[in-house]
Amino acid sequence: MEQINNTETQSEVVEVRPEVLECDVVRFQNNKEKWVAFVGLLDGRPYEIFTGLMDDDEGIMIPKSVSRGRIVKAITPTGKRYDFQFENKRGYKITVEGLSEKFNKEYWNYAKLISGVLRYRMPLENVVRLVSSLSLEDESINTWKAGVVRALKKYLPGGDEEEQES
C-alpha cells in the first residue's frame, strides 16, 4: 500500500474536545453592528469558533481590553454548554455563561459547521477558502461570513500583516 505523505505539519485530530481551550477574542462589524468571535485554540491552531452580537440583550459584554481568555465546556443537568472566561484587570475570573445559547440560531449553526471542519484539521487555508465561497442569500449573513474569514485569516502565515494592511 502506498503511503500518502502530507508535507504540512499538523497536530493529530483530537476527537474529544478538551474541557478548557485557550481562546482569542476577535471583534468585527457586521452591517454597523458590533460582533465578536471567540476562537478556541488547540495547540495554537483554531479548533472552534463562536460568534455573536456584542452587548446584546443576552449580555455579551466583553471589555475592549480583553483579547484572550478560555472557552470552558460545562456539563449541567440540562446538558452541555460553552462558557467564556477571562481575567479582569484586577485578576478576578469573569465568566460569560452559555455562549452556545446566546447567539442567533442561524449563525450558531454555521459556526458549528465551521468548528467541525476545524476540529477535523482541514488545512486552515482550505477552511478560509470554504467559508469565503459559501453562497448565502441574506446580506447580513454574508457580512458575518466576511468577519469570520477575517478572524480565521489571522492564523495563517502572514495573516497579521494582511490584517494590518486592510
C-alpha positions, -999 to 999 in steps of 0.1 A, spaced: 0 0 0 13 34 -9 16 59 20 4 94 14 30 119 26 14 151 40 41 178 40 20 202 61 28 198 98 -4 195 117 -14 182 151 -34 150 151 -71 151 152 -85 153 188 -119 136 188 -128 145 224 -128 182 230 -107 193 260 -127 207 289 -109 240 286 -94 257 255 -74 289 252 -93 314 232 -87 346 212 -114 373 211 -117 389 176 -141 418 171 -156 428 138 -185 448 124 -215 433 106 -239 459 90 -228 486 115 -234 462 144 -205 452 167 -198 415 167 -174 392 184 -158 359 175 -144 336 202 -118 314 185 -110 283 206 -74 272 201 -58 238 204 -20 238 201 -22 274 189 -45 264 160 -82 273 156 -103 244 169 -137 260 172 -155 293 167 -184 311 184 -198 343 170 -224 368 180 -235 403 187 -216 423 213 -237 439 241 -269 423 230 -299 416 252 -284 384 263 -254 402 279 -224 395 257 -204 424 272 -167 419 270 -144 448 278 -124 462 249 -92 454 266 -100 416 266 -84 398 237 -78 364 252 -95 340 276 -107 304 278 -137 286 264 -149 261 291 -172 232 284 -197 230 313 -219 199 319 -252 208 336 -283 188 345 -299 202 313 -269 193 290 -237 209 280 -229 245 273 -198 265 265 -188 295 286 -162 322 280 -139 330 309 -113 358 312 -95 376 339 -102 413 345 -75 439 352 -76 430 389 -71 393 382 -107 382 390 -121 355 368 -152 366 349 -174 340 332 -199 347 305 -221 316 306 -238 299 277 -220 311 246 -237 282 228 -272 296 237 -267 334 234 -264 337 196 -287 337 166 -295 301 158 -286 305 121 -252 320 128 -247 293 155 -254 265 130 -229 279 105 -203 283 133 -209 247 144 -203 236 109 -171 257 106 -160 243 141 -165 208 129 -142 214 99 -116 230 122 -117 201 147 -110 176 120 -79 196 110 -88 206 74 -59 228 64 -67 263 76 -62 279 42 -89 255 29 -112 264 57 -109 301 49 -115 293 12 -145 272 20 -161 298 42 -153 325 17 -170 305 -10 -203 299 8 -231 313 -12 -255 328 13 -286 347 3 -290 371 31 -268 402 31 -264 402 69 -250 367 69 -227 375 40 -211 403 60 -209 380 91 -192 354 68 -166 381 59 -159 388 96 -154 351 102 -130 349 73 -110 378 87 -110 362 122 -96 329 108 -71 346 84 -51 359 113 -39 324 120 -25 319 85 12 327 79 14 364 72 -22 368 84 -14 396 108 4 417 81 -26 413 58 -49 424 85 -28 455 93 -28 465 56 -66 462 53 
